[in-house]
Structures are given as structure tokens and as C-alpha cells.
């Protein structure tokens, strides 16, 4: 009797057949036996492998393998080199996994006609400038992306029309064996017929136009050293020499445009920029977060001296299938405070935009913006290219409905009685975003602002 009790007790501790099977199917860890890449006719293998979070010889726990495959796919796509990519386990030999990476390369060289409005946004041109075709720049852009297969870019811009612009730039993201250090050098020259010389108390730009000559001439030479210690972080150190010249009439209209009523300033400036990207798609994130910090120093004399500190953060999180929230915020401060107009561009310029205030600007020495949106993908459409192509046979379009709200503030110690400065600003609305390849994002937004204004606004960008 004791013998059978002992047998029963021992058997209770022995693994079942199902448990044995599970242990054979789920090894303690996988070893990456090799990574093969397909579809890259131009891009070097090491540029793709640089972004993957899996390397040959890595030991990966089973519950981490699928996450690293997804993460590698996202990082490779975010290089901007491909219209599509996939990263997957091709086969298993015991606990040894062999990985395949398949990519579809973009068109890297395509001389493009250049046609762009001189105004800050489409609505300003359409409404305030009466859709005038004289207010456009045209020309040609020679953008040779992935120039030598190392994700390096050579850009030559020849622009005419309302303004003139000549630009030459070369960017090599990695020049060392460790694929961490890069260099970017460029030259730019531009002539403008029209100058925004001041801002009205109604926060509208005031312009001076010279029909017979150019009202502003600007040129810059710059060089940037970059450092990427891993797939997520980026450091940039830039130095440039700038020369900015305005017509005598501009200085007469606004003696505070440049210091001391000057018509020319020349200066050296320095920039340090730190960026962190850990999102599924950097251009239109639906999951993850981004961070950015910058320090800018203009001039080495008292006349042009200015420091500027900037911070930016973004957080995106799925809350339901195909539904996600996005929250981002930015802040800027400039010092020492000075009243010179060329130092005060803030809200309404560059990335400092609030939906619903497209017709306004708010100059200042410090400010911040915060944005919140709820986005839902309600449609995905695949356009089948009638022209035979191995890489562009299918062009996806994703459609997102959204609601959003924004708050902003622009502090200006030299203005106390205008429409928008030194006040908490609030806008809100709803819209439609269309996202496709080549980092194309088209935004159709119906926005409201606290001034009682409302309207339909269009925004578009692409990565070519």
C-alpha cells in the first residue's frame, strides 16, 4: 500500500505529455541564426541592419521576439527609404531563428517641379491674398535621396518667381564604421520681393513690397555634426554663418526691425538639438512617444546676441481598435528680452501653429502650445497602380476622423493691448486626415477660435 502511494505521489510531479510538448515548442530563448535582406537594390544592407533591434547571435526570450520584429519593422520604415517593409521569422531550426527583412524602395531621384505659395498657409493665400498667382514661387528641385545607398541626400534647389532661391545641401548620416556619426553641409541664398516688416495690433502681418527690386536678401553657410548612439536618440550640433539685408524702406517703416535701425546684420549662430523617437510612425504616430530639446545661440556680439531654449514632447496611445489619442506640447523662451522684430517670430510661424488661427500671428519672447486629439481610422483604401511596378504596385491610403483642441500663449513684454498676446488662447474643431506613402499627410480641418472665428482649413506635407 505504501509502495502505491509513493508511486502516485511521484507521478503527480512528473510533467504531462502536453507540458512536454509545450516545453519543446517554447524554448527558454531563441538564438538569431541569421538575418537576410531582400528588395534593396540601392540601399546598403548595413543601413537597414543599423535600424533593426535584432542582430545575428542575439538571444531573445520567446515573449520578446514578436515585439522586436514589430519594433524593427517600424524603425526601418521610419528611415524614410521605403514605401513598405516586413520583418518576420522565415524558419526555425530548434531554438535557432532565421529572420527575413523585405523592403520596397522608394523612388530616390526624381527632378520635381517646384510650385509653392509665399504665404504662411493655404488659407491666408486663398482669402487674404485673393488667390493671386503672382504670389507663388516656381522652379525645380533636384532631390537625390539615398544618393550612394547610405541614406545620404543631395539636394539642389533652383527657385524663381515671386522670390529667388538657390540652395545646395548634402547630408551623410553615417561616416564612421560604428554607424553613429554623420555630417550635413549646406549653402542657401534667397531674394525676397516682399518683407513682413511688422505686426499690427490685430495680430496681422504688415508687408512691404518692392516691385522694382528685392526687399530682402539672405544667405547662409552651415555645417552640422550628428551623433546617433542607438536607433531612438539623435544629437545635432550645428554652426552657421548668416547675412541678412533689408531695403532702406523697410528700416524706415520699422526702425526696430534690426538693432540700431540697421539695414544689415551678420552673425554666427550655434544650435544643439536632441531628439528621441519611439513611435510606430514618426510622421503620423498612433503609439509611442517623442521628445525634443534645443538650445540656440545667435551672435557673438551685443548687437545680435540672443539665446533660445525649446522643448517638445508627444505621447500617442491606442484606446480602442483603430482609435487612439495624441497629446503634444511645446515651449520656447528667448533671452535677453529685446524689442527687435527679427527676434520675435513665435506663434503662427513654422511648427508653432494653432488650428483656427491661421490668419493670425503673435510675436513674442516666450510661449507655449498644447494639442490634444482623438483620432479614429475609419477607412483604408489600397489603390492598385495600373502601371506595372514591383515597388509601387499598391499605394495605401488611410483615412482618419478626428476631434481636437489646442491652447497656446505668446508672451511679449513690449505689447500690452493687442488681440492675442499675453492671453490664454483656445481653439477646437474636427477634421479628416489622409495618410499615404512618401510621408504624405493631408489635413482637412474645420476649426473654431475664442474670437468667434470659424472656418475650413487645409494643410498638406510630404517627404519628397
BAKOL-439012 format. One record per residue (C-alpha): residue number from 1; residue in three letters; x negated, y negated, z. Coordinates in steps of 0.1 Angstrom, whole numbers. Each point is the difference from the previous one (the first is absolute). Layout:
SITE   k   r     x     y     z
SITE NUM ALA     X     Y     Z
...
//
This chain:
SITE   k   r     x     y     z
SITE   1 UNK     0     0     0
SITE   2 UNK   -28   -24     9
SITE   3 UNK   -17     9   -33
SITE   4 UNK    30   -11   -21
SITE   5 UNK     4   -32    20
SITE   6 UNK   -36    -8    -7
SITE   7 UNK     5     7   -38
SITE   8 UNK    31   -22    -1
SITE   9 UNK   -18   -28    18
SITE  10 UNK   -30     1   -24
SITE  11 UNK    22     1   -31
SITE  12 UNK    18   -32    11
SITE  13 UNK   -33   -18    -3
SITE  14 UNK    -9    14   -34
SITE  15 UNK     8   -23   -31
SITE  16 UNK    30    10   -21
SITE  17 UNK    -4     7   -38
SITE  18 UNK    16   -34    -7
SITE  19 UNK   -25   -17    23
SITE  20 UNK   -29    18   -17
SITE  21 UNK    13   -11   -34
SITE  22 UNK     4   -36    11
SITE  23 UNK   -35     0    14
SITE  24 UNK   -13    13   -34
SITE  25 UNK    20   -27   -19
SITE  26 UNK   -10   -28    23
SITE  27 UNK   -37     0     6
SITE  28 UNK   -15   -21    28
SITE  29 UNK   -15   -23   -26
SITE  30 UNK    -4    -4   -37
SITE  31 UNK   -34    -5   -16
SITE  32 UNK     0   -22   -31
SITE  33 UNK   -18    22   -26
SITE  34 UNK    -1   -26   -28
SITE  35 UNK    18   -29   -16
SITE  36 UNK     6    -1   -37
SITE  37 UNK    11   -32   -19
SITE  38 UNK    20    -1   -33
SITE  39 UNK    11   -27   -23
SITE  40 UNK   -27   -26     6
SITE  41 UNK   -15    -7   -33
SITE  42 UNK   -16   -33    10
SITE  43 UNK     0    -1    38
SITE  44 UNK   -30    16    17
SITE  45 UNK     7    30    23
SITE  46 UNK   -17   -16    30
SITE  47 UNK    23   -31    -2
SITE  48 UNK    30    23     5
SITE  49 UNK   -17    22    26
SITE  50 UNK    -9   -32    19
SITE  51 UNK    37    -6     8
SITE  52 UNK    10    35     9
SITE  53 UNK     1     9    37
SITE  54 UNK   -10    36    -8
SITE  55 UNK   -36    10    -8
SITE  56 UNK   -15    33   -11
SITE  57 UNK   -10    19    32
SITE  58 UNK    25   -18    22
SITE  59 UNK    18    21    26
SITE  60 UNK    37   -10     3
SITE  61 UNK    27    13    23
SITE  62 UNK    31    14   -18
SITE  63 UNK    23   -27    13
SITE  64 UNK   -24   -27   -12
SITE  65 UNK    -6    13   -35
SITE  66 UNK    33   -12   -16
SITE  67 UNK    -4   -34    16
SITE  68 UNK   -35    -5   -13
SITE  69 UNK    12    10   -35
SITE  70 UNK    27   -26     1
SITE  71 UNK   -24   -26    14
SITE  72 UNK   -26     7   -27
SITE  73 UNK    27    -3   -27
SITE  74 UNK    10   -34    13
SITE  75 UNK   -36   -13     4
SITE  76 UNK    -9    11   -36
SITE  77 UNK    31   -17   -14
SITE  78 UNK    -8   -32    19
SITE  79 UNK   -32    -4   -19
SITE  80 UNK    21   -14   -28
SITE  81 UNK   -18    23   -25
SITE  82 UNK    29    24    -7
SITE  83 UNK    36     0   -10
SITE  84 UNK     5    33    18
SITE  85 UNK   -19    25    20
SITE  86 UNK     5    32    20
SITE  87 UNK   -21    18    26
SITE  88 UNK     8    36     9
SITE  89 UNK   -13    34    11
SITE  90 UNK    -6    20   -32
SITE  91 UNK    -8    33    17
SITE  92 UNK    -9    17    33
SITE  93 UNK   -26    26     5
SITE  94 UNK     5    11    36
SITE  95 UNK    -4   -32    19
SITE  96 UNK   -20   -17   -28
SITE  97 UNK    21   -27   -18
SITE  98 UNK    -8   -13   -35
SITE  99 UNK    14   -35    -8
SITE 100 UNK    10   -14   -33
SITE 101 UNK     3   -37    -8
SITE 102 UNK    18   -10   -31
SITE 103 UNK     1   -36   -12
SITE 104 UNK    15   -20   -29
SITE 105 UNK   -22   -29    -9
SITE 106 UNK    13   -35    -7
SITE 107 UNK    -8   -19   -31
SITE 108 UNK   -32   -18    11
SITE 109 UNK    -7   -23   -29
SITE 110 UNK    27   -19   -17
SITE 111 UNK    -4   -36   -11
SITE 112 UNK    31   -17    11
SITE 113 UNK    16   -32   -11
SITE 114 UNK     3   -25    30
SITE 115 UNK    32   -20     5
SITE 116 UNK     6   -15    34
SITE 117 UNK    19   -29    15
SITE 118 UNK   -20   -27    16
SITE 119 UNK    26    -4    27
SITE 120 UNK    -1    18    33
SITE 121 UNK    28    23    -8
SITE 122 UNK    26     8   -27
SITE 123 UNK    29   -18    17
SITE 124 UNK   -20   -33     3
SITE 125 UNK    -7     2   -37
SITE 126 UNK    35     9   -10
SITE 127 UNK    19   -25    21
SITE 128 UNK   -23   -29     9
SITE 129 UNK   -21    -1   -32
SITE 130 UNK    30     8   -23
SITE 131 UNK   -16    31   -15
SITE 132 UNK   -26   -21   -19
SITE 133 UNK   -22    22   -22
SITE 134 UNK   -26   -27     1
SITE 135 UNK    -7    10    36
SITE 136 UNK   -16    33    -8
SITE 137 UNK   -35    13    -4
SITE 138 UNK    -8    25   -27
SITE 139 UNK   -30    19   -12
SITE 140 UNK   -15    34     2
SITE 141 UNK   -13    22    29
SITE 142 UNK   -27    26    -6
SITE 143 UNK     4    22    30
SITE 144 UNK   -22    31    -2
SITE 145 UNK     9    19    32
SITE 146 UNK   -21    31     9
SITE 147 UNK   -27   -14   -23
SITE 148 UNK   -25    27     6
SITE 149 UNK    22    25    17
SITE 150 UNK    -9   -12    35
SITE 151 UNK    32   -20     6
SITE 152 UNK   -20   -31   -10
SITE 153 UNK    17   -29   -19
SITE 154 UNK   -12   -25   -26
SITE 155 UNK    24   -29    -6
SITE 156 UNK    -2   -27   -25
SITE 157 UNK    28   -26    -2
SITE 158 UNK     3   -26   -27
SITE 159 UNK    30   -22     7
SITE 160 UNK    14   -31   -17
SITE 161 UNK    33   -19    -1
SITE 162 UNK    11   -23    28
SITE 163 UNK   -33     7    18
SITE 164 UNK   -33    15   -11
SITE 165 UNK   -18    28    18
SITE 166 UNK   -30    21    -7
SITE 167 UNK    -8    28    25
SITE 168 UNK   -26    28     1
SITE 169 UNK    -1    26    27
SITE 170 UNK   -16    34     7
SITE 171 UNK     8    22    30
SITE 172 UNK   -20    31     9
SITE 173 UNK    16    16    31
SITE 174 UNK   -30    23     7
SITE 175 UNK   -36    -3    -9
SITE 176 UNK   -16    22    26
SITE 177 UNK    -2    38     3
SITE 178 UNK    22     1    30
SITE 179 UNK    28   -18   -19
SITE 180 UNK     6   -26    27
SITE 181 UNK   -15   -32   -14
SITE 182 UNK    11   -22   -29
SITE 183 UNK    -5   -33   -18
SITE 184 UNK    23   -25   -18
SITE 185 UNK   -13   -30   -19
SITE 186 UNK    20   -26   -19
SITE 187 UNK     2   -33   -17
SITE 188 UNK    31   -22    -7
SITE 189 UNK     6   -33   -17
SITE 190 UNK    33   -18    -4
SITE 191 UNK    15   -33   -12
SITE 192 UNK    35   -11    12
SITE 193 UNK    22   -26   -17
SITE 194 UNK    22    -3    31
SITE 195 UNK    -9    -3    36
SITE 196 UNK    21     4    31
SITE 197 UNK   -13   -31    18
SITE 198 UNK    24    -2    30
SITE 199 UNK    31    15    16
SITE 200 UNK    32   -21     6
SITE 201 UNK    19    -2    33
SITE 202 UNK    25    23   -16
SITE 203 UNK   -28    26    -4
SITE 204 UNK    -1    -3   -37
SITE 205 UNK   -33     0   -20
SITE 206 UNK    -9   -33   -16
SITE 207 UNK   -19     2   -33
SITE 208 UNK   -22   -22   -21
SITE 209 UNK    -3     9   -37
SITE 210 UNK   -26   -12   -24
SITE 211 UNK    11     5   -36
SITE 212 UNK   -32   -13   -15
SITE 213 UNK   -26    17    21
SITE 214 UNK    -3    25    29
SITE 215 UNK     9   -11    35
SITE 216 UNK   -21    26    18
SITE 217 UNK   -31    21    -8
SITE 218 UNK   -12    28    22
SITE 219 UNK   -27    26    -2
SITE 220 UNK   -13    28    23
SITE 221 UNK   -28    25     2
SITE 222 UNK     3    27    26
SITE 223 UNK   -14    33    12
SITE 224 UNK    15    26    23
SITE 225 UNK   -15    28    19
SITE 226 UNK    24    28    11
SITE 227 UNK    -3    28    24
SITE 228 UNK    24    30     3
SITE 229 UNK   -10    23    29
SITE 230 UNK    29    23    -7
SITE 231 UNK    32     4   -21
SITE 232 UNK    20   -25    21
SITE 233 UNK   -22   -29     9
SITE 234 UNK   -15   -28   -21
SITE 235 UNK   -24   -28     8
SITE 236 UNK    -7   -29   -24
SITE 237 UNK   -27   -28     4
SITE 238 UNK     3   -27   -27
SITE 239 UNK   -20   -31    -7
SITE 240 UNK     9   -25   -27
SITE 241 UNK    -9   -34   -14
SITE 242 UNK    29   -22   -10
SITE 243 UNK     3   -33   -18
SITE 244 UNK    34   -18    -1
SITE 245 UNK     6   -32   -19
SITE 246 UNK    32   -21    -3
SITE 247 UNK     9   -30   -22
SITE 248 UNK    -3   -35    14
SITE 249 UNK    38    -4    -2
SITE 250 UNK     5    30    23
SITE 251 UNK   -23   -16    26
SITE 252 UNK    19   -33    -4
SITE 253 UNK    33    17     5
SITE 254 UNK   -12    19    31
SITE 255 UNK   -32   -14    15
SITE 256 UNK     1    29    26
SITE 257 UNK    -1    27   -27
SITE 258 UNK   -38     3     6
SITE 259 UNK   -19   -15    29
SITE 260 UNK    -9   -37    -3
SITE 261 UNK    21    -4   -32
SITE 262 UNK   -26    20   -20
SITE 263 UNK     7    14   -34
SITE 264 UNK   -24    29     4
SITE 265 UNK   -10    25    26
SITE 266 UNK   -26    27    -2
SITE 267 UNK    -5    26    27
SITE 268 UNK   -11    35     9
SITE 269 UNK    25    22    17
SITE 270 UNK    -2    34    18
SITE 271 UNK    26    26     6
SITE 272 UNK     2    32    21
SITE 273 UNK    30    22    -6
SITE 274 UNK     9    33    17
SITE 275 UNK    28    22   -13
SITE 276 UNK    15    33    12
SITE 277 UNK    24    20   -21
SITE 278 UNK    18    31    11
SITE 279 UNK    32     0   -20
SITE 280 UNK    15    24   -25
SITE 281 UNK    -1   -26   -27
SITE 282 UNK   -19   -33     7
SITE 283 UNK    19   -21   -26
SITE 284 UNK    35    11    13
SITE 285 UNK    -4    18    33
SITE 286 UNK    28    21    15
SITE 287 UNK   -21    17    27
SITE 288 UNK   -31   -10    20
SITE 289 UNK   -17   -33     9
SITE 290 UNK   -24   -26   -13
SITE 291 UNK   -21   -26    17
SITE 292 UNK   -21   -29   -11
SITE 293 UNK   -22   -27    16
SITE 294 UNK   -20   -27   -17
SITE 295 UNK   -24   -28    10
SITE 296 UNK    -7   -28   -25
SITE 297 UNK   -26   -28     3
SITE 298 UNK     1   -28   -25
SITE 299 UNK   -29   -24    -4
SITE 300 UNK   -32    -6    20
SITE 301 UNK     5   -37     4
SITE 302 UNK    25   -21    20
SITE 303 UNK    18   -11   -32
SITE 304 UNK    12    34   -12
SITE 305 UNK    -3    19    33
SITE 306 UNK    29    23     8
SITE 307 UNK     5    33    18
SITE 308 UNK    30    23    -7
SITE 309 UNK    11    31    19
SITE 310 UNK    27    23   -14
SITE 311 UNK    17    32    13
SITE 312 UNK    25    23   -17
SITE 313 UNK    17    32    10
SITE 314 UNK    26    23   -16
SITE 315 UNK    19    30    13
SITE 316 UNK    23    23   -20
SITE 317 UNK    20    29    13
SITE 318 UNK    26    24   -15
SITE 319 UNK    31     2    21
SITE 320 UNK    22    21   -23
SITE 321 UNK    -7    19   -32
SITE 322 UNK    -9   -26   -26
SITE 323 UNK     6   -28    25
SITE 324 UNK   -27   -19    18
SITE 325 UNK    -7   -32    18
SITE 326 UNK   -29   -24    -7
SITE 327 UNK   -12   -27    25
SITE 328 UNK   -30   -22    -7
SITE 329 UNK   -13   -32    14
SITE 330 UNK   -29   -25    -7
SITE 331 UNK   -15   -29    17
SITE 332 UNK   -25   -27   -10
SITE 333 UNK   -18   -28    18
SITE 334 UNK   -25   -26   -14
SITE 335 UNK   -23   -22    20
SITE 336 UNK   -12   -26     6
SITE 337 UNK    33   -17    -9
SITE 338 UNK    -3   -25   -28
SITE 339 UNK    25   -19   -21
SITE 340 UNK   -15     7   -34
SITE 341 UNK    24    14   -25
SITE 342 UNK   -23    26   -16
SITE 343 UNK    -3    17    35
SITE 344 UNK    37     3     7
SITE 345 UNK    16    25   -24
SITE 346 UNK    20    24    21
SITE 347 UNK    36    12    -3
SITE 348 UNK    11     5   -35
SITE 349 UNK   -34     6   -14
SITE 350 UNK   -16    34    -9
SITE 351 UNK    13    28    22
SITE 352 UNK    15   -24    25
SITE 353 UNK    35     1   -15
SITE 354 UNK    34     1    16
SITE 355 UNK    30    13   -21
SITE 356 UNK    26   -27    -3
SITE 357 UNK   -26   -28     2
SITE 358 UNK   -15     4   -35
SITE 359 UNK     6   -37    -8
SITE 360 UNK   -18   -13    31
SITE 361 UNK   -35    -2    14
SITE 362 UNK   -11    -8    35
SITE 363 UNK   -36   -13     5
SITE 364 UNK   -17     6    33
SITE 365 UNK   -30    10    20
SITE 366 UNK    16    30    18
SITE 367 UNK    30    22    -6
SITE 368 UNK    14    35    -1
SITE 369 UNK    25    22   -18
SITE 370 UNK    19    31    10
SITE 371 UNK    21    22   -23
SITE 372 UNK    23    29     7
SITE 373 UNK    19    21   -26
SITE 374 UNK    21    32    -2
SITE 375 UNK    -6    18   -33
SITE 376 UNK    18    30   -16
SITE 377 UNK    -9    18   -32
SITE 378 UNK    33     7   -17
SITE 379 UNK   -13    10   -35
SITE 380 UNK   -30    15   -16
SITE 381 UNK    -1     0   -38
SITE 382 UNK   -26    17   -22
SITE 383 UNK    -5   -16   -34
SITE 384 UNK   -13    25   -25
SITE 385 UNK   -24   -17   -23
SITE 386 UNK    10     6   -37
SITE 387 UNK   -37    -5    -9
SITE 388 UNK   -20    32     7
SITE 389 UNK   -24    -5    29
SITE 390 UNK   -16    24    24
SITE 391 UNK    -3   -27    28
SITE 392 UNK    30   -22    -7
SITE 393 UNK    26    26   -11
SITE 394 UNK    22    -9    29
SITE 395 UNK     4   -34    16
SITE 396 UNK    18    -1    33
SITE 397 UNK    21   -29    13
SITE 398 UNK    12    -1    36
SITE 399 UNK    28   -23    10
SITE 400 UNK     4   -14    36
SITE 401 UNK    28   -19    15
SITE 402 UNK   -10   -22    30
SITE 403 UNK    11   -25    26
SITE 404 UNK   -26   -23    16
SITE 405 UNK    -6   -29    23
SITE 406 UNK   -30   -23     4
SITE 407 UNK   -12   -26    25
SITE 408 UNK   -28   -25    -5
SITE 409 UNK   -17   -30    15
SITE 410 UNK   -24   -26   -14
SITE 411 UNK   -17   -24    24
SITE 412 UNK   -12   -33   -13
SITE 413 UNK   -13   -25    26
SITE 414 UNK     1   -28   -25
SITE 415 UNK    37     3    -9
SITE 416 UNK    29    -3    23
SITE 417 UNK    31    -9   -20
SITE 418 UNK     2    22   -31
SITE 419 UNK    24    28    -8
SITE 420 UNK   -19    32     9
SITE 421 UNK   -32    -7    19
SITE 422 UNK    -2     7    38
SITE 423 UNK    33    18    -1
SITE 424 UNK     9    37     3
SITE 425 UNK    11    11   -35
SITE 426 UNK    24    29    -7
SITE 427 UNK    11    16   -32
SITE 428 UNK    19    32    -8
SITE 429 UNK    15    19   -29
SITE 430 UNK     4    32   -20
SITE 431 UNK   -15    13   -31
SITE 432 UNK   -12    26   -24
SITE 433 UNK   -36    12    -5
SITE 434 UNK   -12    20   -31
SITE 435 UNK   -33    18     3
SITE 436 UNK   -19    18   -27
SITE 437 UNK   -35     9   -11
SITE 438 UNK   -29   -25    -3
SITE 439 UNK    10   -14    34
SITE 440 UNK    31   -16   -17
SITE 441 UNK    24   -15    26
SITE 442 UNK    30   -21   -12
SITE 443 UNK    21   -17    27
SITE 444 UNK    34   -14    -5
SITE 445 UNK    11   -18    31
SITE 446 UNK    30   -20    11
SITE 447 UNK   -11   -21    29
SITE 448 UNK    14   -25    25
SITE 449 UNK   -18   -27    21
SITE 450 UNK     8   -20    30
SITE 451 UNK     4   -32   -21
SITE 452 UNK    31    15   -15
SITE 453 UNK   -17     9   -33
SITE 454 UNK     6    33   -17
SITE 455 UNK    -9    15   -34
SITE 456 UNK   -14    28   -21
SITE 457 UNK   -38     3    -2
SITE 458 UNK   -22    22   -22
SITE 459 UNK   -35    12     9
SITE 460 UNK   -23    24   -19
SITE 461 UNK   -35    13     2
SITE 462 UNK   -21    27   -17
SITE 463 UNK   -34    14     4
SITE 464 UNK   -14    -4   -35
//
